[in-house]
Amino acid sequence: MKADCLKCLNSGCCRLSIQIDKKEYDNLQPIVKDQFIKRIDLFLEKSPHLKGLENELEDMYKNNYAEMKKNADGYCPLLNRETMLCSVYENRPKTCVNYTSNKCSKIRLMTYDI
């Protein structure tokens, strides 16, 4: 059962923790990429004495390369607050594309497909 994202009531999936690998990060559109923070940058903030070793350290994070930032309300910064729809829907990360939830689908079906 596929959910119709245009009928979403609360954009709950837009509160997910989104983590991507280096390959996906490198292929993101700039507007989307700007909403991610690289794990190596977070690591170097806590360990500034290792600055200059980014190339050596980057391999540690290739599979868990970056995570999406969140706004103060916990929602994705790419969520349009007026429409509660994704502002980069066609270019959204794979995690968003592949997201499925039976709970979401059932709520949407009960509310809209009467």
MMTF fields as JSON, N, C-alpha, C and O atoms, coordinates in Angstrom:
{
  "mmtfVersion": "1.0.0",
  "mmtfProducer": "UNKNOWN",
  "numBonds": 455,
  "numAtoms": 456,
  "numGroups": 114,
  "numChains": 1,
  "numModels": 1,
  "chainsPerModel": [1],
  "groupsPerChain": [114],
  "chainIdList": ["A"],
  "bondAtomList": [4, 2, 8, 6, 12, 10, 16, 14, 20, 18, 24, 22, 28, 26, 32, 30, 36, 34, 40, 38, 44, 42, 48, 46, 52, 50, 56, 54, 60, 58, 64, 62, 68, 66, 72, 70, 76, 74, 80, 78, 84, 82, 88, 86, 92, 90, 96, 94, 100, 98, 104, 102, 108, 106, 112, 110, 116, 114, 120, 118, 124, 122, 128, 126, 132, 130, 136, 134, 140, 138, 144, 142, 148, 146, 152, 150, 156, 154, 160, 158, 164, 162, 168, 166, 172, 170, 176, 174, 180, 178, 184, 182, 188, 186, 192, 190, 196, 194, 200, 198, 204, 202, 208, 206, 212, 210, 216, 214, 220, 218, 224, 222, 228, 226, 232, 230, 236, 234, 240, 238, 244, 242, 248, 246, 252, 250, 256, 254, 260, 258, 264, 262, 268, 266, 272, 270, 276, 274, 280, 278, 284, 282, 288, 286, 292, 290, 296, 294, 300, 298, 304, 302, 308, 306, 312, 310, 316, 314, 320, 318, 324, 322, 328, 326, 332, 330, 336, 334, 340, 338, 344, 342, 348, 346, 352, 350, 356, 354, 360, 358, 364, 362, 368, 366, 372, 370, 376, 374, 380, 378, 384, 382, 388, 386, 392, 390, 396, 394, 400, 398, 404, 402, 408, 406, 412, 410, 416, 414, 420, 418, 424, 422, 428, 426, 432, 430, 436, 434, 440, 438, 444, 442, 448, 446, 452, 450],
  "bondOrderList": [1, 1, 1, 1, 1, 1, 1, 1, 1, 1, 1, 1, 1, 1, 1, 1, 1, 1, 1, 1, 1, 1, 1, 1, 1, 1, 1, 1, 1, 1, 1, 1, 1, 1, 1, 1, 1, 1, 1, 1, 1, 1, 1, 1, 1, 1, 1, 1, 1, 1, 1, 1, 1, 1, 1, 1, 1, 1, 1, 1, 1, 1, 1, 1, 1, 1, 1, 1, 1, 1, 1, 1, 1, 1, 1, 1, 1, 1, 1, 1, 1, 1, 1, 1, 1, 1, 1, 1, 1, 1, 1, 1, 1, 1, 1, 1, 1, 1, 1, 1, 1, 1, 1, 1, 1, 1, 1, 1, 1, 1, 1, 1, 1],
  "groupList": [{"groupName": "MET", "atomNameList": ["N", "CA", "C", "O"], "elementList": ["N", "C", "C", "O"], "formalChargeList": [0, 0, 0, 0], "bondAtomList": [1, 0, 2, 1, 3, 2], "bondOrderList": [1, 1, 2], "singleLetterCode": "M", "chemCompType": "L-PEPTIDE LINKING"}, {"groupName": "LYS", "atomNameList": ["N", "CA", "C", "O"], "elementList": ["N", "C", "C", "O"], "formalChargeList": [0, 0, 0, 0], "bondAtomList": [1, 0, 2, 1, 3, 2], "bondOrderList": [1, 1, 2], "singleLetterCode": "K", "chemCompType": "L-PEPTIDE LINKING"}, {"groupName": "ALA", "atomNameList": ["N", "CA", "C", "O"], "elementList": ["N", "C", "C", "O"], "formalChargeList": [0, 0, 0, 0], "bondAtomList": [1, 0, 2, 1, 3, 2], "bondOrderList": [1, 1, 2], "singleLetterCode": "A", "chemCompType": "L-PEPTIDE LINKING"}, {"groupName": "ASP", "atomNameList": ["N", "CA", "C", "O"], "elementList": ["N", "C", "C", "O"], "formalChargeList": [0, 0, 0, 0], "bondAtomList": [1, 0, 2, 1, 3, 2], "bondOrderList": [1, 1, 2], "singleLetterCode": "D", "chemCompType": "L-PEPTIDE LINKING"}, {"groupName": "CYS", "atomNameList": ["N", "CA", "C", "O"], "elementList": ["N", "C", "C", "O"], "formalChargeList": [0, 0, 0, 0], "bondAtomList": [1, 0, 2, 1, 3, 2], "bondOrderList": [1, 1, 2], "singleLetterCode": "C", "chemCompType": "L-PEPTIDE LINKING"}, {"groupName": "LEU", "atomNameList": ["N", "CA", "C", "O"], "elementList": ["N", "C", "C", "O"], "formalChargeList": [0, 0, 0, 0], "bondAtomList": [1, 0, 2, 1, 3, 2], "bondOrderList": [1, 1, 2], "singleLetterCode": "L", "chemCompType": "L-PEPTIDE LINKING"}, {"groupName": "ASN", "atomNameList": ["N", "CA", "C", "O"], "elementList": ["N", "C", "C", "O"], "formalChargeList": [0, 0, 0, 0], "bondAtomList": [1, 0, 2, 1, 3, 2], "bondOrderList": [1, 1, 2], "singleLetterCode": "N", "chemCompType": "L-PEPTIDE LINKING"}, {"groupName": "SER", "atomNameList": ["N", "CA", "C", "O"], "elementList": ["N", "C", "C", "O"], "formalChargeList": [0, 0, 0, 0], "bondAtomList": [1, 0, 2, 1, 3, 2], "bondOrderList": [1, 1, 2], "singleLetterCode": "S", "chemCompType": "L-PEPTIDE LINKING"}, {"groupName": "GLY", "atomNameList": ["N", "CA", "C", "O"], "elementList": ["N", "C", "C", "O"], "formalChargeList": [0, 0, 0, 0], "bondAtomList": [1, 0, 2, 1, 3, 2], "bondOrderList": [1, 1, 2], "singleLetterCode": "G", "chemCompType": "PEPTIDE LINKING"}, {"groupName": "ARG", "atomNameList": ["N", "CA", "C", "O"], "elementList": ["N", "C", "C", "O"], "formalChargeList": [0, 0, 0, 0], "bondAtomList": [1, 0, 2, 1, 3, 2], "bondOrderList": [1, 1, 2], "singleLetterCode": "R", "chemCompType": "L-PEPTIDE LINKING"}, {"groupName": "ILE", "atomNameList": ["N", "CA", "C", "O"], "elementList": ["N", "C", "C", "O"], "formalChargeList": [0, 0, 0, 0], "bondAtomList": [1, 0, 2, 1, 3, 2], "bondOrderList": [1, 1, 2], "singleLetterCode": "I", "chemCompType": "L-PEPTIDE LINKING"}, {"groupName": "GLN", "atomNameList": ["N", "CA", "C", "O"], "elementList": ["N", "C", "C", "O"], "formalChargeList": [0, 0, 0, 0], "bondAtomList": [1, 0, 2, 1, 3, 2], "bondOrderList": [1, 1, 2], "singleLetterCode": "Q", "chemCompType": "L-PEPTIDE LINKING"}, {"groupName": "GLU", "atomNameList": ["N", "CA", "C", "O"], "elementList": ["N", "C", "C", "O"], "formalChargeList": [0, 0, 0, 0], "bondAtomList": [1, 0, 2, 1, 3, 2], "bondOrderList": [1, 1, 2], "singleLetterCode": "E", "chemCompType": "L-PEPTIDE LINKING"}, {"groupName": "TYR", "atomNameList": ["N", "CA", "C", "O"], "elementList": ["N", "C", "C", "O"], "formalChargeList": [0, 0, 0, 0], "bondAtomList": [1, 0, 2, 1, 3, 2], "bondOrderList": [1, 1, 2], "singleLetterCode": "Y", "chemCompType": "L-PEPTIDE LINKING"}, {"groupName": "PRO", "atomNameList": ["N", "CA", "C", "O"], "elementList": ["N", "C", "C", "O"], "formalChargeList": [0, 0, 0, 0], "bondAtomList": [1, 0, 2, 1, 3, 2], "bondOrderList": [1, 1, 2], "singleLetterCode": "P", "chemCompType": "L-PEPTIDE LINKING"}, {"groupName": "VAL", "atomNameList": ["N", "CA", "C", "O"], "elementList": ["N", "C", "C", "O"], "formalChargeList": [0, 0, 0, 0], "bondAtomList": [1, 0, 2, 1, 3, 2], "bondOrderList": [1, 1, 2], "singleLetterCode": "V", "chemCompType": "L-PEPTIDE LINKING"}, {"groupName": "PHE", "atomNameList": ["N", "CA", "C", "O"], "elementList": ["N", "C", "C", "O"], "formalChargeList": [0, 0, 0, 0], "bondAtomList": [1, 0, 2, 1, 3, 2], "bondOrderList": [1, 1, 2], "singleLetterCode": "F", "chemCompType": "L-PEPTIDE LINKING"}, {"groupName": "HIS", "atomNameList": ["N", "CA", "C", "O"], "elementList": ["N", "C", "C", "O"], "formalChargeList": [0, 0, 0, 0], "bondAtomList": [1, 0, 2, 1, 3, 2], "bondOrderList": [1, 1, 2], "singleLetterCode": "H", "chemCompType": "L-PEPTIDE LINKING"}, {"groupName": "THR", "atomNameList": ["N", "CA", "C", "O"], "elementList": ["N", "C", "C", "O"], "formalChargeList": [0, 0, 0, 0], "bondAtomList": [1, 0, 2, 1, 3, 2], "bondOrderList": [1, 1, 2], "singleLetterCode": "T", "chemCompType": "L-PEPTIDE LINKING"}],
  "groupTypeList": [0, 1, 2, 3, 4, 5, 1, 4, 5, 6, 7, 8, 4, 4, 9, 5, 7, 10, 11, 10, 3, 1, 1, 12, 13, 3, 6, 5, 11, 14, 10, 15, 1, 3, 11, 16, 10, 1, 9, 10, 3, 5, 16, 5, 12, 1, 7, 14, 17, 5, 1, 8, 5, 12, 6, 12, 5, 12, 3, 0, 13, 1, 6, 6, 13, 2, 12, 0, 1, 1, 6, 2, 3, 8, 13, 4, 14, 5, 5, 6, 9, 12, 18, 0, 5, 4, 7, 15, 13, 12, 6, 9, 14, 1, 18, 4, 15, 6, 13, 18, 7, 6, 1, 4, 7, 1, 10, 9, 5, 0, 18, 13, 3, 10],
  "groupIdList": [1, 2, 3, 4, 5, 6, 7, 8, 9, 10, 11, 12, 13, 14, 15, 16, 17, 18, 19, 20, 21, 22, 23, 24, 25, 26, 27, 28, 29, 30, 31, 32, 33, 34, 35, 36, 37, 38, 39, 40, 41, 42, 43, 44, 45, 46, 47, 48, 49, 50, 51, 52, 53, 54, 55, 56, 57, 58, 59, 60, 61, 62, 63, 64, 65, 66, 67, 68, 69, 70, 71, 72, 73, 74, 75, 76, 77, 78, 79, 80, 81, 82, 83, 84, 85, 86, 87, 88, 89, 90, 91, 92, 93, 94, 95, 96, 97, 98, 99, 100, 101, 102, 103, 104, 105, 106, 107, 108, 109, 110, 111, 112, 113, 114],
  "secStructList": [7, 7, 7, 7, 4, 4, 4, 7, 1, 1, 7, 4, 4, 4, 4, 1, 7, 7, 3, 3, 7, 2, 2, 2, 2, 2, 2, 1, 7, 2, 2, 2, 2, 6, 6, 3, 3, 3, 2, 2, 2, 2, 2, 2, 2, 2, 7, 4, 4, 4, 6, 6, 7, 2, 2, 2, 2, 2, 4, 4, 4, 1, 1, 1, 7, 3, 3, 3, 7, 7, 7, 6, 6, 1, 1, 7, 6, 6, 3, 3, 6, 6, 6, 6, 3, 3, 6, 6, 4, 4, 4, 7, 7, 2, 2, 2, 2, 6, 7, 7, 7, 2, 2, 2, 2, 2, 2, 2, 2, 2, 2, 2, 7, 7],
  "xCoordList": [0.842, 0.0, 0.893, 1.71, 0.745, 1.583, 0.826, -0.323, 1.471, 0.854, 0.937, 1.907, -0.073, -0.079, 0.426, -0.306, 1.666, 2.289, 1.56, 1.676, 0.817, 0.083, -1.094, -1.665, -1.462, -2.579, -2.107, -2.913, -0.844, -0.284, -0.871, -1.053, -1.161, -1.748, -0.72, -0.942, 0.396, 1.34, 2.799, 3.671, 3.086, 4.458, 5.384, 6.517, 4.896, 5.66, 6.978, 7.96, 7.012, 8.261, 9.321, 10.511, 8.903, 9.843, 10.512, 11.234, 10.273, 10.95, 11.963, 12.584, 12.127, 13.065, 14.505, 14.824, 15.355, 16.795, 17.278, 17.209, 17.766, 18.197, 19.72, 20.388, 20.255, 21.696, 21.984, 21.282, 23.018, 23.336, 24.816, 25.646, 25.12, 26.52, 27.186, 26.522, 28.486, 29.261, 28.811, 28.715, 28.536, 28.125, 26.834, 26.736, 25.853, 24.606, 24.845, 24.308, 25.644, 25.95, 26.554, 26.159, 27.51, 28.18, 27.23, 27.491, 26.126, 25.18, 23.961, 23.091, 23.886, 22.746, 22.811, 23.891, 21.646, 21.556, 22.06, 21.869, 22.693, 23.239, 22.23, 22.587, 20.99, 19.992, 19.716, 19.423, 19.812, 19.611, 20.885, 20.836, 22.013, 23.303, 23.56, 24.153, 23.115, 23.317, 22.599, 22.912, 21.641, 20.884, 21.465, 20.877, 22.612, 23.302, 24.586, 25.21, 24.962, 26.261, 27.063, 26.573, 28.291, 29.148, 29.596, 29.943, 29.582, 29.997, 31.452, 31.803, 32.284, 33.683, 33.791, 34.656, 32.926, 32.926, 32.509, 33.079, 31.511, 31.093, 32.225, 32.482, 32.895, 34.014, 35.14, 35.697, 35.469, 36.571, 36.236, 37.138, 34.952, 34.567, 34.944, 35.369, 34.784, 35.096, 36.572, 37.078, 37.259, 38.674, 39.47, 40.025, 39.525, 40.184, 41.666, 42.24, 42.276, 43.696, 43.944, 45.092, 42.881, 43.028, 42.764, 42.771, 42.534, 42.344, 43.587, 44.705, 43.395, 44.496, 44.566, 45.269, 43.832, 43.812, 42.476, 42.112, 41.75, 40.42, 40.416, 39.531, 41.392, 41.425, 41.565, 40.92, 42.393, 42.578, 41.336, 40.974, 40.683, 39.512, 38.242, 37.331, 38.18, 36.96, 36.536, 35.34, 37.474, 37.156, 36.347, 35.565, 36.542, 35.79, 34.298, 33.484, 33.931, 32.542, 31.884, 30.804, 32.49, 31.945, 30.541, 29.755, 30.205, 28.877, 27.863, 26.656, 28.336, 27.482, 28.03, 28.425, 28.046, 28.816, 28.24, 28.978, 26.928, 26.329, 24.936, 24.283, 24.499, 23.137, 22.439, 23.06, 21.127, 20.362, 20.184, 19.947, 20.306, 20.049, 18.55, 17.759, 18.163, 16.755, 16.5, 17.379, 15.304, 14.912, 14.573, 14.48, 14.391, 14.107, 12.861, 12.769, 11.912, 10.688, 10.861, 9.915, 12.059, 12.339, 12.039, 12.306, 11.491, 11.171, 12.345, 13.245, 12.304, 13.274, 13.256, 12.182, 14.417, 14.46, 13.933, 13.705, 13.738, 13.23, 11.707, 11.129, 11.071, 9.614, 9.013, 9.328, 8.148, 7.448, 6.392, 5.456, 6.526, 5.627, 4.212, 3.27, 4.055, 2.721, 1.915, 0.741, 2.541, 1.838, 2.062, 1.314, 3.095, 3.535, 3.918, 3.737, 4.452, 4.951, 6.45, 6.973, 7.121, 8.558, 8.845, 8.257, 9.75, 10.087, 11.067, 11.293, 11.64, 12.578, 12.161, 13.009, 10.88, 10.326, 11.028, 11.361, 11.254, 11.881, 13.361, 13.935, 13.978, 15.415, 15.675, 16.794, 14.676, 14.826, 15.752, 15.922, 16.354, 17.264, 16.546, 15.324, 17.334, 16.79, 15.976, 14.961, 16.412, 15.669, 14.239, 13.306, 14.068, 12.735, 11.96, 10.773, 12.623, 11.983, 11.488, 10.383, 12.31, 12.01, 11.192, 10.865, 10.863, 10.133, 8.756, 7.994, 8.452, 7.109, 6.723, 7.565, 5.473, 4.97, 3.518, 2.669, 3.24, 1.855, 0.967, -0.181, 1.493, 0.711, 0.318, -0.838, 1.288, 1.008, -0.038, -1.003, 0.152, -0.767, -2.184, -3.143, -2.315, -3.644, -4.321, -5.513, -3.578, -4.144, -4.621, -5.716, -3.82, -4.194, -5.415, -6.302, -5.457, -6.595, -7.883, -8.933, -7.802, -8.998, -9.503, -10.71, -8.588, -8.975, -9.467, -10.397, -8.865, -9.148, -9.876, -10.559, -9.756, -10.333, -11.623, -11.755, -12.53, -13.812, -14.771, -15.902],
  "yCoordList": [-1.171, 0.0, 1.242, 1.415, 2.087, 3.275, 4.496, 4.726, 5.27, 6.481, 7.609, 7.711, 8.445, 9.623, 10.798, 11.329, 11.201, 12.252, 13.591, 14.428, 13.799, 15.053, 15.131, 16.204, 14.002, 13.978, 13.913, 13.679, 14.113, 13.959, 14.976, 16.144, 14.519, 15.376, 16.144, 17.302, 15.508, 16.139, 16.083, 16.509, 15.586, 15.483, 14.84, 15.281, 13.806, 13.113, 12.555, 12.532, 12.102, 11.553, 12.642, 12.341, 13.888, 15.012, 15.32, 16.31, 14.475, 14.601, 13.479, 13.369, 12.649, 11.533, 12.023, 13.123, 11.198, 11.442, 10.917, 9.716, 11.813, 11.431, 11.39, 12.391, 10.211, 10.028, 9.437, 8.537, 9.949, 9.503, 9.155, 9.592, 8.361, 8.004, 9.055, 9.95, 8.935, 9.918, 9.997, 11.093, 8.869, 8.856, 9.658, 10.462, 9.441, 10.191, 11.677, 12.535, 11.975, 13.372, 14.093, 15.211, 13.441, 14.046, 14.295, 15.163, 13.539, 13.671, 14.537, 14.702, 15.087, 15.936, 17.281, 17.798, 17.833, 19.195, 20.151, 19.869, 21.265, 22.188, 22.642, 22.756, 22.901, 23.362, 22.3, 22.628, 21.04, 19.939, 19.713, 19.552, 19.702, 19.463, 20.473, 20.131, 21.709, 22.748, 22.451, 23.049, 21.532, 21.204, 20.01, 19.524, 19.553, 18.438, 18.928, 19.883, 18.266, 18.529, 17.233, 16.163, 17.356, 16.17, 15.729, 16.553, 14.437, 13.881, 14.23, 14.424, 14.306, 14.642, 16.056, 16.317, 16.956, 18.311, 18.306, 19.025, 17.49, 17.365, 16.785, 17.242, 15.775, 15.143, 16.145, 16.207, 16.926, 17.882, 19.047, 19.659, 19.356, 20.368, 19.908, 20.708, 18.612, 18.046, 17.706, 17.591, 17.545, 17.173, 18.077, 17.611, 19.371, 20.317, 20.019, 20.46, 19.284, 18.956, 18.02, 17.819, 17.455, 16.566, 17.269, 16.628, 18.571, 19.311, 19.143, 19.131, 19.014, 18.749, 17.281, 16.907, 16.446, 15.009, 14.597, 13.422, 15.558, 15.287, 14.138, 13.284, 14.108, 13.043, 11.664, 10.711, 11.552, 10.272, 9.878, 8.702, 10.859, 10.585, 10.362, 9.663, 10.942, 10.885, 9.456, 9.18, 8.56, 7.167, 6.507, 5.591, 6.978, 6.437, 6.687, 5.918, 7.745, 8.178, 7.969, 8.51, 7.211, 7.117, 6.515, 6.876, 5.607, 4.993, 5.76, 5.57, 6.599, 7.407, 8.831, 9.411, 9.374, 10.56, 11.869, 12.72, 12.027, 13.302, 13.073, 12.072, 14.023, 13.957, 15.286, 16.349, 15.195, 16.397, 17.22, 16.693, 18.513, 19.439, 19.448, 19.022, 19.925, 20.062, 21.5, 22.16, 21.972, 23.279, 23.143, 22.028, 24.244, 24.242, 23.418, 22.857, 23.341, 22.577, 21.083, 20.312, 20.67, 19.261, 18.791, 17.637, 19.661, 19.297, 19.567, 20.35, 18.905, 19.092, 20.552, 21.135, 21.144, 22.527, 22.712, 23.842, 21.62, 21.7, 21.557, 21.575, 21.415, 21.318, 22.717, 23.58, 22.934, 24.211, 24.269, 23.469, 25.2, 25.271, 25.739, 25.476, 26.412, 26.848, 25.69, 25.521, 24.9, 23.794, 22.465, 21.513, 22.39, 21.166, 20.094, 18.898, 20.553, 19.663, 19.89, 20.954, 18.894, 18.978, 19.993, 19.942, 20.907, 21.949, 21.451, 22.135, 20.277, 19.694, 18.262, 17.389, 18.033, 16.685, 15.866, 14.705, 16.433, 15.697, 15.406, 14.536, 16.112, 15.947, 15.501, 15.642, 14.972, 14.588, 13.384, 12.607, 13.223, 12.094, 10.745, 10.662, 9.698, 8.342, 7.891, 7.213, 8.259, 7.875, 8.381, 7.681, 9.578, 10.154, 9.452, 9.16, 9.187, 8.503, 7.123, 6.715, 6.412, 5.029, 4.889, 3.771, 5.982, 5.921, 5.298, 5.686, 4.339, 3.763, 3.566, 3.277, 3.723, 3.511, 3.051, 3.758, 1.889, 1.41, 2.345, 2.587, 2.873, 3.802, 5.031, 5.452, 5.596, 6.756, 6.416, 7.157, 5.31, 4.913, 4.736, 5.186, 4.082, 3.84, 5.147, 5.329, 6.046, 7.337, 8.083, 8.646, 8.095, 8.813, 8.194, 8.905, 6.867, 6.199, 6.451, 6.707, 6.38, 6.614, 8.038, 8.28, 8.97, 10.372, 10.814, 11.616, 10.311, 10.875, 9.947, 10.43, 8.661, 7.755, 7.12, 5.897, 7.944, 7.47, 7.137, 6.723],
  "zCoordList": [0.0, 0.0, 0.0, 0.904, -0.985, -1.108, -0.602, -0.982, 0.25, 0.786, -0.231, -0.982, -0.248, -1.107, -0.273, 0.562, -0.495, 0.325, 0.221, 1.116, -0.852, -0.978, -0.02, 0.174, 0.582, 1.52, 2.974, 3.875, 3.202, 4.541, 5.5, 5.157, 6.697, 7.723, 8.536, 8.89, 8.831, 9.761, 9.329, 10.086, 8.17, 7.668, 8.699, 8.889, 9.351, 10.389, 9.89, 10.631, 8.639, 8.107, 7.973, 7.89, 7.952, 7.846, 9.177, 9.3, 10.17, 11.463, 11.655, 12.712, 10.631, 10.704, 10.768, 10.316, 11.33, 11.277, 9.936, 9.675, 9.084, 7.738, 7.703, 7.959, 7.382, 7.261, 5.894, 5.433, 5.255, 3.893, 3.769, 4.566, 2.751, 2.508, 1.617, 1.094, 1.454, 0.697, -0.756, -1.309, -1.379, -2.78, -2.974, -3.901, -2.106, -2.229, -1.955, -2.656, -0.943, -0.616, -1.819, -2.151, -2.462, -3.614, -4.783, -5.616, -4.85, -5.954, -5.643, -6.498, -4.442, -4.085, -4.791, -5.079, -5.061, -5.579, -4.492, -3.309, -4.85, -3.847, -2.789, -1.617, -3.175, -2.207, -1.134, 0.015, -1.523, -0.578, 0.225, 1.445, -0.454, 0.205, 1.327, 2.35, 1.132, 2.149, 3.458, 4.488, 3.426, 4.626, 5.381, 6.348, 4.932, 5.596, 6.243, 5.781, 7.308, 7.928, 7.875, 8.234, 7.425, 7.313, 8.705, 9.551, 8.922, 10.221, 10.546, 11.709, 9.525, 9.782, 10.364, 11.201, 9.928, 10.476, 11.937, 12.757, 12.258, 13.662, 14.508, 15.622, 13.963, 14.661, 14.908, 16.004, 13.882, 14.003, 14.938, 15.511, 15.094, 16.082, 17.484, 18.317, 17.737, 19.053, 19.199, 20.315, 18.081, 18.101, 17.165, 16.17, 17.485, 16.581, 16.35, 15.354, 17.254, 17.096, 15.897, 15.499, 15.328, 14.174, 12.842, 11.791, 12.881, 11.627, 10.771, 11.285, 9.492, 8.573, 8.195, 7.256, 8.929, 8.626, 7.994, 8.026, 7.421, 6.875, 5.875, 5.92, 4.977, 3.971, 4.602, 4.163, 5.614, 6.289, 7.076, 7.126, 7.689, 8.514, 7.693, 8.137, 6.521, 5.718, 5.398, 5.298, 5.239, 4.935, 6.051, 5.801, 7.282, 8.422, 8.263, 8.775, 7.564, 7.504, 6.14, 5.903, 5.246, 3.889, 3.842, 2.965, 4.759, 4.756, 5.603, 5.451, 6.469, 7.34, 7.266, 8.278, 6.07, 5.754, 6.286, 6.782, 6.182, 6.572, 7.138, 6.845, 7.954, 8.477, 8.245, 8.24, 8.054, 7.769, 9.035, 10.122, 8.858, 9.95, 10.228, 9.387, 11.39, 11.757, 12.185, 12.739, 11.925, 12.444, 13.92, 14.433, 14.597, 16.029, 16.366, 17.457, 15.445, 15.685, 15.415, 15.579, 15.003, 14.757, 13.351, 13.015, 12.525, 11.145, 10.211, 10.516, 9.086, 8.019, 7.561, 7.413, 7.336, 6.873, 5.451, 5.019, 4.724, 3.356, 3.28, 2.193, 4.429, 4.474, 4.401, 5.219, 3.417, 3.283, 4.38, 4.376, 5.313, 6.461, 6.098, 6.846, 4.987, 4.58, 4.001, 4.33, 3.148, 2.496, 3.201, 2.98, 4.056, 4.719, 3.692, 3.922, 2.553, 1.514, 1.333, 1.667, 0.808, 0.566, -0.535, -1.616, -0.244, -1.224, -2.294, -3.293, -2.09, -3.066, -3.397, -3.581, -3.471, -3.619, -4.699, -4.464, -5.854, -6.955, -6.703, -7.359, -5.774, -5.493, -4.061, -3.567, -3.397, -1.991, -1.833, -2.773, -0.648, -0.406, -0.524, -0.405, -0.76, -0.925, 0.287, 0.133, 1.476, 2.674, 2.593, 2.985, 2.094, 1.954, 0.839, 0.991, -0.261, -1.388, -0.962, -1.319, -0.199, 0.171, 1.448, 1.847, 2.085, 3.354, 3.179, 2.294, 4.022, 4.06, 5.512, 6.363, 5.775, 7.121, 7.034, 6.49, 7.56, 7.571, 8.369, 7.996, 9.464, 10.282, 9.452, 9.462, 8.738, 7.891, 6.843, 6.655, 6.17, 5.106, 5.63, 5.004, 6.777, 7.345, 7.746, 7.499, 8.356, 8.75, 7.52, 7.522, 6.474, 5.268, 4.605, 4.132, 4.574, 3.948, 4.734, 4.144, 6.061, 6.876, 6.731, 6.734, 6.606, 6.561, 5.199, 5.108, 4.146, 2.826, 1.862, 0.96, 2.018, 1.032, 1.56, 1.611, 1.935, 2.49, 1.368, 1.625]
}
